[in-house]
Amino acid sequence: MYYCNEFLSLNVLSLYEGELIGVVDKLYFDKKMKKLIQIELIGENDVRLILPTKNIYHIGKNAITVRNNQAVNLKVEESEYYLSPIGSKAYTIKGEYLGVIKELSLSDKFLTEKFSLDNNQTLSIKSLASFGKNTIIFYDENDKINVNKFIPNKTPKFFKTEKPQTAQVLPIPNEEVEDEKKNAVPVEEQKKSTIQNADFLLGRICTKDIFNFNNELLIKEHAVINKKNLKEINKYGKLRELMLFCK
């Protein structure tokens, strides 16, 4: 059995490389709060990394170990999962205040088993009704209602009205605009080029050929990482791959 508070501030070590990857900072659960899905780490130079729990090799008293550096991913956007509810206020579905969540106990497979409150009361995952950013709600012992039936209508009703017809205005061709469109970086690549604070990679050695989406070489194996090739790699969203293959 594991306890969520025991994970926080643990070091994460790579066994193959023999390196410290980062320190545990946040825990994320699935949409039903039934399983711990991933762990957020603070790496070198405050780089944020994501460690899926399926990639954990072993959890020790002072550190978590993984097989190699490929067990973690660079965090490039906010997680789709839910933060640990520790610190949230607990209520019943009838509005009775229960206390504050102080701990979660997990099985060896990271499944949620019990919630511990600040008044030493414990609640089973089976009694969980719903949860949000700062509140978690449980069923009473005799309640049989399912809160999932309270889901709001996804499409509000509106009166049908005819839309006024408008004349279609065709754009005037502009050679400069067309040239800019041809040379523009794809939207997917633009989204991936938002990672900052990657200067800690400067001076390191790349251990693998890295290509862009058009199979063009960005940096050769054994090449020294400099500002020029780092800028190109960031432009094409390849920083995560570079972090995994450099020394």
BALOBA-1460 file (C-alpha; in Angstrom, 3 decimals):
// residues 247
<rec num="1" residu="m" x="0.000" y="0.000" z="0.000"/>
<rec num="2" residu="y" x="1.150" y="3.522" z="-0.822"/>
<rec num="3" residu="y" x="0.220" y="6.931" z="0.617"/>
<rec num="4" residu="c" x="0.092" y="10.029" z="-1.600"/>
<rec num="5" residu="n" x="1.946" y="12.290" z="0.841"/>
<rec num="6" residu="e" x="4.873" y="9.858" z="0.793"/>
<rec num="7" residu="f" x="5.377" y="10.494" z="-2.947"/>
<rec num="8" residu="l" x="5.816" y="14.258" z="-2.626"/>
<rec num="9" residu="s" x="9.447" y="15.457" z="-2.737"/>
<rec num="10" residu="l" x="10.796" y="11.969" z="-3.552"/>
<rec num="11" residu="n" x="13.729" y="11.884" z="-5.978"/>
<rec num="12" residu="v" x="13.242" y="10.049" z="-9.272"/>
<rec num="13" residu="l" x="16.315" y="8.134" z="-10.454"/>
<rec num="14" residu="s" x="17.163" y="6.628" z="-13.860"/>
<rec num="15" residu="l" x="18.766" y="3.197" z="-13.379"/>
<rec num="16" residu="y" x="20.401" y="2.872" z="-16.804"/>
<rec num="17" residu="e" x="21.911" y="6.362" z="-16.917"/>
<rec num="18" residu="g" x="22.543" y="6.523" z="-13.174"/>
<rec num="19" residu="e" x="21.101" y="10.035" z="-12.990"/>
<rec num="20" residu="l" x="18.690" y="12.081" z="-10.924"/>
<rec num="21" residu="i" x="15.824" y="13.003" z="-13.280"/>
<rec num="22" residu="g" x="13.784" y="15.202" z="-10.969"/>
<rec num="23" residu="v" x="11.754" y="15.578" z="-7.774"/>
<rec num="24" residu="v" x="8.048" y="14.704" z="-7.364"/>
<rec num="25" residu="d" x="5.876" y="17.828" z="-7.198"/>
<rec num="26" residu="k" x="2.279" y="16.931" z="-8.199"/>
<rec num="27" residu="l" x="0.048" y="13.860" z="-8.494"/>
<rec num="28" residu="y" x="-2.660" y="13.371" z="-11.137"/>
<rec num="29" residu="f" x="-5.647" y="10.993" z="-11.011"/>
<rec num="30" residu="d" x="-8.102" y="9.798" z="-13.645"/>
<rec num="31" residu="k" x="-11.479" y="11.439" z="-14.182"/>
<rec num="32" residu="k" x="-13.141" y="9.198" z="-11.580"/>
<rec num="33" residu="m" x="-10.370" y="9.586" z="-8.955"/>
<rec num="34" residu="k" x="-9.968" y="5.791" z="-8.987"/>
<rec num="35" residu="k" x="-6.330" y="5.570" z="-10.027"/>
<rec num="36" residu="l" x="-3.097" y="7.571" z="-9.854"/>
<rec num="37" residu="i" x="-2.178" y="8.045" z="-13.530"/>
<rec num="38" residu="q" x="0.903" y="10.239" z="-13.631"/>
<rec num="39" residu="i" x="3.385" y="12.207" z="-11.540"/>
<rec num="40" residu="e" x="4.747" y="15.660" z="-12.337"/>
<rec num="41" residu="l" x="8.440" y="16.252" z="-11.618"/>
<rec num="42" residu="i" x="10.645" y="19.312" z="-11.323"/>
<rec num="43" residu="g" x="13.794" y="18.592" z="-13.307"/>
<rec num="44" residu="e" x="17.047" y="20.428" z="-13.948"/>
<rec num="45" residu="n" x="16.652" y="24.207" z="-14.378"/>
<rec num="46" residu="d" x="12.998" y="23.902" z="-13.222"/>
<rec num="47" residu="v" x="11.976" y="21.976" z="-16.368"/>
<rec num="48" residu="r" x="8.623" y="20.230" z="-15.813"/>
<rec num="49" residu="l" x="8.494" y="16.501" z="-16.607"/>
<rec num="50" residu="i" x="5.694" y="13.913" z="-16.601"/>
<rec num="51" residu="l" x="6.201" y="10.362" z="-15.312"/>
<rec num="52" residu="p" x="3.317" y="7.938" z="-16.070"/>
<rec num="53" residu="t" x="2.904" y="5.530" z="-13.153"/>
<rec num="54" residu="k" x="3.053" y="2.595" z="-15.589"/>
<rec num="55" residu="n" x="6.723" y="3.522" z="-16.206"/>
<rec num="56" residu="i" x="7.723" y="3.312" z="-12.530"/>
<rec num="57" residu="y" x="10.139" y="0.466" z="-11.815"/>
<rec num="58" residu="h" x="10.147" y="0.612" z="-8.020"/>
<rec num="59" residu="i" x="9.128" y="2.927" z="-5.182"/>
<rec num="60" residu="g" x="11.562" y="3.025" z="-2.289"/>
<rec num="61" residu="k" x="11.686" y="4.846" z="1.013"/>
<rec num="62" residu="n" x="13.740" y="7.757" z="-0.348"/>
<rec num="63" residu="a" x="13.416" y="7.565" z="-4.142"/>
<rec num="64" residu="i" x="11.411" y="6.307" z="-7.115"/>
<rec num="65" residu="t" x="13.369" y="4.429" z="-9.776"/>
<rec num="66" residu="v" x="12.675" y="4.091" z="-13.506"/>
<rec num="67" residu="r" x="14.465" y="1.965" z="-16.093"/>
<rec num="68" residu="n" x="15.886" y="4.842" z="-18.186"/>
<rec num="69" residu="n" x="15.328" y="8.488" z="-19.181"/>
<rec num="70" residu="q" x="12.671" y="7.512" z="-21.728"/>
<rec num="71" residu="a" x="10.293" y="6.787" z="-18.839"/>
<rec num="72" residu="v" x="9.560" y="10.538" z="-18.532"/>
<rec num="73" residu="n" x="8.107" y="13.038" z="-20.989"/>
<rec num="74" residu="l" x="8.599" y="16.779" z="-21.238"/>
<rec num="75" residu="k" x="5.478" y="18.637" z="-20.040"/>
<rec num="76" residu="v" x="4.289" y="20.814" z="-22.936"/>
<rec num="77" residu="e" x="0.697" y="21.533" z="-21.858"/>
<rec num="78" residu="e" x="-1.635" y="21.312" z="-18.876"/>
<rec num="79" residu="s" x="-2.608" y="17.791" z="-17.857"/>
<rec num="80" residu="e" x="-5.996" y="16.373" z="-18.843"/>
<rec num="81" residu="y" x="-6.099" y="14.521" z="-15.516"/>
<rec num="82" residu="y" x="-7.093" y="15.757" z="-12.042"/>
<rec num="83" residu="l" x="-4.818" y="16.875" z="-9.234"/>
<rec num="84" residu="s" x="-4.756" y="15.007" z="-5.947"/>
<rec num="85" residu="p" x="-7.716" y="16.102" z="-3.747"/>
<rec num="86" residu="i" x="-5.542" y="16.427" z="-0.635"/>
<rec num="87" residu="g" x="-6.552" y="19.680" z="1.057"/>
<rec num="88" residu="s" x="-10.088" y="19.654" z="-0.409"/>
<rec num="89" residu="k" x="-13.144" y="20.027" z="1.848"/>
<rec num="90" residu="a" x="-15.377" y="16.958" z="2.057"/>
<rec num="91" residu="y" x="-19.206" y="17.001" z="2.228"/>
<rec num="92" residu="t" x="-22.045" y="14.526" z="1.889"/>
<rec num="93" residu="i" x="-24.544" y="14.907" z="-0.963"/>
<rec num="94" residu="k" x="-26.995" y="16.283" z="1.628"/>
<rec num="95" residu="g" x="-24.595" y="19.110" z="2.511"/>
<rec num="96" residu="e" x="-23.106" y="17.756" z="5.735"/>
<rec num="97" residu="y" x="-19.495" y="18.874" z="6.281"/>
<rec num="98" residu="l" x="-17.169" y="15.933" z="6.913"/>
<rec num="99" residu="g" x="-13.713" y="17.515" z="7.151"/>
<rec num="100" residu="v" x="-10.601" y="18.102" z="5.033"/>
<rec num="101" residu="i" x="-8.893" y="15.403" z="2.962"/>
<rec num="102" residu="k" x="-5.447" y="14.815" z="4.476"/>
<rec num="103" residu="e" x="-4.329" y="11.579" z="2.808"/>
<rec num="104" residu="l" x="-5.150" y="9.016" z="0.126"/>
<rec num="105" residu="s" x="-4.165" y="5.364" z="0.384"/>
<rec num="106" residu="l" x="-3.409" y="3.464" z="-2.822"/>
<rec num="107" residu="s" x="-3.006" y="-0.200" z="-3.713"/>
<rec num="108" residu="d" x="0.209" y="-1.604" z="-5.190"/>
<rec num="109" residu="k" x="-1.303" y="-0.927" z="-8.629"/>
<rec num="110" residu="f" x="-1.974" y="2.740" z="-7.729"/>
<rec num="111" residu="l" x="-5.730" y="2.221" z="-7.330"/>
<rec num="112" residu="t" x="-7.432" y="4.559" z="-4.829"/>
<rec num="113" residu="e" x="-8.700" y="2.717" z="-1.753"/>
<rec num="114" residu="k" x="-9.430" y="5.177" z="1.077"/>
<rec num="115" residu="f" x="-9.614" y="8.892" z="1.856"/>
<rec num="116" residu="s" x="-8.398" y="10.014" z="5.295"/>
<rec num="117" residu="l" x="-9.830" y="13.196" z="6.856"/>
<rec num="118" residu="d" x="-8.298" y="15.610" z="9.354"/>
<rec num="119" residu="n" x="-10.624" y="14.242" z="12.069"/>
<rec num="120" residu="n" x="-9.229" y="10.678" z="11.661"/>
<rec num="121" residu="q" x="-12.337" y="9.554" z="9.781"/>
<rec num="122" residu="t" x="-11.767" y="7.338" z="6.718"/>
<rec num="123" residu="l" x="-13.996" y="6.981" z="3.659"/>
<rec num="124" residu="s" x="-13.932" y="4.286" z="0.982"/>
<rec num="125" residu="i" x="-13.568" y="5.065" z="-2.717"/>
<rec num="126" residu="k" x="-16.944" y="3.300" z="-3.125"/>
<rec num="127" residu="s" x="-18.661" y="6.178" z="-1.303"/>
<rec num="128" residu="l" x="-17.233" y="8.871" z="-3.610"/>
<rec num="129" residu="a" x="-19.995" y="10.785" z="-5.414"/>
<rec num="130" residu="s" x="-18.143" y="13.597" z="-7.212"/>
<rec num="131" residu="f" x="-15.264" y="16.054" z="-6.903"/>
<rec num="132" residu="g" x="-14.043" y="19.363" z="-8.251"/>
<rec num="133" residu="k" x="-11.103" y="21.750" z="-7.847"/>
<rec num="134" residu="n" x="-11.528" y="22.318" z="-4.095"/>
<rec num="135" residu="t" x="-14.443" y="20.149" z="-2.943"/>
<rec num="136" residu="i" x="-15.109" y="16.415" z="-2.801"/>
<rec num="137" residu="i" x="-18.560" y="14.924" z="-2.169"/>
<rec num="138" residu="f" x="-19.456" y="11.523" z="-0.719"/>
<rec num="139" residu="y" x="-22.652" y="9.509" z="-0.476"/>
<rec num="140" residu="d" x="-24.418" y="8.952" z="2.854"/>
<rec num="141" residu="e" x="-24.728" y="5.343" z="3.958"/>
<rec num="142" residu="n" x="-28.413" y="5.137" z="3.003"/>
<rec num="143" residu="d" x="-28.252" y="7.187" z="-0.218"/>
<rec num="144" residu="k" x="-28.920" y="5.264" z="-3.405"/>
<rec num="145" residu="i" x="-29.205" y="8.166" z="-5.854"/>
<rec num="146" residu="n" x="-26.574" y="8.378" z="-8.595"/>
<rec num="147" residu="v" x="-25.292" y="11.950" z="-9.062"/>
<rec num="148" residu="n" x="-24.463" y="11.137" z="-12.695"/>
<rec num="149" residu="k" x="-28.193" y="11.554" z="-13.343"/>
<rec num="150" residu="f" x="-27.816" y="15.253" z="-12.508"/>
<rec num="151" residu="i" x="-25.822" y="15.984" z="-15.672"/>
<rec num="152" residu="p" x="-26.969" y="19.247" z="-17.317"/>
<rec num="153" residu="n" x="-28.258" y="19.472" z="-20.885"/>
<rec num="154" residu="k" x="-25.316" y="19.812" z="-23.245"/>
<rec num="155" residu="t" x="-27.297" y="21.669" z="-25.913"/>
<rec num="156" residu="p" x="-29.597" y="24.478" z="-24.660"/>
<rec num="157" residu="k" x="-32.886" y="24.940" z="-26.483"/>
<rec num="158" residu="f" x="-33.298" y="27.956" z="-28.765"/>
<rec num="159" residu="f" x="-36.108" y="29.168" z="-31.016"/>
<rec num="160" residu="k" x="-35.389" y="28.608" z="-34.670"/>
<rec num="161" residu="t" x="-34.854" y="31.815" z="-36.618"/>
<rec num="162" residu="e" x="-33.891" y="32.372" z="-40.204"/>
<rec num="163" residu="k" x="-30.414" y="33.732" z="-40.732"/>
<rec num="164" residu="p" x="-30.197" y="36.840" z="-42.926"/>
<rec num="165" residu="q" x="-28.451" y="36.202" z="-46.214"/>
<rec num="166" residu="t" x="-25.286" y="38.180" z="-46.787"/>
<rec num="167" residu="a" x="-23.329" y="38.721" z="-49.947"/>
<rec num="168" residu="q" x="-20.111" y="36.730" z="-50.244"/>
<rec num="169" residu="v" x="-17.042" y="38.923" z="-50.485"/>
<rec num="170" residu="l" x="-14.122" y="37.295" z="-52.283"/>
<rec num="171" residu="p" x="-10.598" y="38.158" z="-51.091"/>
<rec num="172" residu="i" x="-8.318" y="40.103" z="-53.417"/>
<rec num="173" residu="p" x="-5.245" y="38.031" z="-54.365"/>
<rec num="174" residu="n" x="-2.067" y="39.310" z="-52.758"/>
<rec num="175" residu="e" x="1.267" y="37.828" z="-53.840"/>
<rec num="176" residu="e" x="3.037" y="38.777" z="-50.588"/>
<rec num="177" residu="v" x="0.339" y="37.128" z="-48.457"/>
<rec num="178" residu="e" x="0.463" y="33.972" z="-50.581"/>
<rec num="179" residu="d" x="4.253" y="33.780" z="-50.172"/>
<rec num="180" residu="e" x="3.898" y="34.100" z="-46.391"/>
<rec num="181" residu="k" x="1.376" y="31.237" z="-46.354"/>
<rec num="182" residu="k" x="3.744" y="28.995" z="-48.313"/>
<rec num="183" residu="n" x="6.631" y="29.655" z="-45.918"/>
<rec num="184" residu="a" x="4.540" y="29.545" z="-42.737"/>
<rec num="185" residu="v" x="5.324" y="26.903" z="-40.115"/>
<rec num="186" residu="p" x="2.420" y="24.408" z="-39.706"/>
<rec num="187" residu="v" x="0.091" y="25.113" z="-36.773"/>
<rec num="188" residu="e" x="1.022" y="21.860" z="-35.035"/>
<rec num="189" residu="e" x="4.688" y="22.837" z="-35.166"/>
<rec num="190" residu="q" x="3.901" y="26.329" z="-33.877"/>
<rec num="191" residu="k" x="2.121" y="24.841" z="-30.843"/>
<rec num="192" residu="k" x="5.087" y="22.623" z="-30.111"/>
<rec num="193" residu="s" x="7.571" y="25.488" z="-30.283"/>
<rec num="194" residu="t" x="6.427" y="27.173" z="-27.073"/>
<rec num="195" residu="i" x="8.866" y="25.455" z="-24.698"/>
<rec num="196" residu="q" x="11.083" y="27.944" z="-22.906"/>
<rec num="197" residu="n" x="14.192" y="27.777" z="-20.686"/>
<rec num="198" residu="a" x="16.004" y="25.161" z="-22.781"/>
<rec num="199" residu="d" x="19.407" y="26.893" z="-22.522"/>
<rec num="200" residu="f" x="20.575" y="24.215" z="-20.077"/>
<rec num="201" residu="l" x="21.044" y="21.951" z="-23.139"/>
<rec num="202" residu="l" x="23.704" y="24.250" z="-24.640"/>
<rec num="203" residu="g" x="27.118" y="22.608" z="-24.799"/>
<rec num="204" residu="r" x="25.802" y="19.069" z="-24.419"/>
<rec num="205" residu="i" x="26.410" y="16.295" z="-26.946"/>
<rec num="206" residu="c" x="23.539" y="14.906" z="-29.040"/>
<rec num="207" residu="t" x="23.585" y="11.081" z="-29.037"/>
<rec num="208" residu="k" x="21.218" y="10.519" z="-31.977"/>
<rec num="209" residu="d" x="20.390" y="12.036" z="-35.377"/>
<rec num="210" residu="i" x="17.243" y="14.145" z="-34.971"/>
<rec num="211" residu="f" x="15.030" y="14.971" z="-37.964"/>
<rec num="212" residu="n" x="12.081" y="17.338" z="-38.501"/>
<rec num="213" residu="f" x="8.666" y="16.328" z="-39.868"/>
<rec num="214" residu="n" x="9.962" y="16.527" z="-43.454"/>
<rec num="215" residu="n" x="12.773" y="14.075" z="-42.611"/>
<rec num="216" residu="e" x="15.346" y="16.882" z="-42.792"/>
<rec num="217" residu="l" x="18.297" y="16.558" z="-40.416"/>
<rec num="218" residu="l" x="18.203" y="19.075" z="-37.566"/>
<rec num="219" residu="i" x="21.281" y="17.881" z="-35.648"/>
<rec num="220" residu="k" x="23.753" y="15.055" z="-36.171"/>
<rec num="221" residu="e" x="24.750" y="12.418" z="-33.677"/>
<rec num="222" residu="h" x="27.820" y="13.485" z="-31.599"/>
<rec num="223" residu="a" x="27.215" y="17.157" z="-32.499"/>
<rec num="224" residu="v" x="27.546" y="19.865" z="-29.833"/>
<rec num="225" residu="i" x="24.253" y="21.637" z="-29.088"/>
<rec num="226" residu="n" x="24.506" y="25.377" z="-29.785"/>
<rec num="227" residu="k" x="22.030" y="28.247" z="-29.965"/>
<rec num="228" residu="k" x="21.506" y="27.868" z="-33.726"/>
<rec num="229" residu="n" x="20.551" y="24.187" z="-33.810"/>
<rec num="230" residu="l" x="18.666" y="24.503" z="-30.486"/>
<rec num="231" residu="k" x="16.478" y="27.212" z="-32.049"/>
<rec num="232" residu="e" x="15.674" y="24.989" z="-35.035"/>
<rec num="233" residu="i" x="14.943" y="21.988" z="-32.813"/>
<rec num="234" residu="n" x="12.593" y="24.067" z="-30.653"/>
<rec num="235" residu="k" x="10.900" y="25.418" z="-33.799"/>
<rec num="236" residu="y" x="9.933" y="21.905" z="-34.900"/>
<rec num="237" residu="g" x="8.886" y="20.697" z="-31.429"/>
<rec num="238" residu="k" x="11.785" y="18.280" z="-31.018"/>
<rec num="239" residu="l" x="13.091" y="19.458" z="-27.619"/>
<rec num="240" residu="r" x="11.627" y="16.464" z="-25.800"/>
<rec num="241" residu="e" x="13.462" y="14.088" z="-28.133"/>
<rec num="242" residu="l" x="16.684" y="16.081" z="-27.750"/>
<rec num="243" residu="m" x="16.457" y="15.949" z="-23.941"/>
<rec num="244" residu="l" x="16.190" y="12.173" z="-24.072"/>
<rec num="245" residu="f" x="19.153" y="11.798" z="-26.434"/>
<rec num="246" residu="c" x="21.861" y="14.091" z="-25.108"/>
<rec num="247" residu="k" x="24.596" y="13.879" z="-22.501"/>
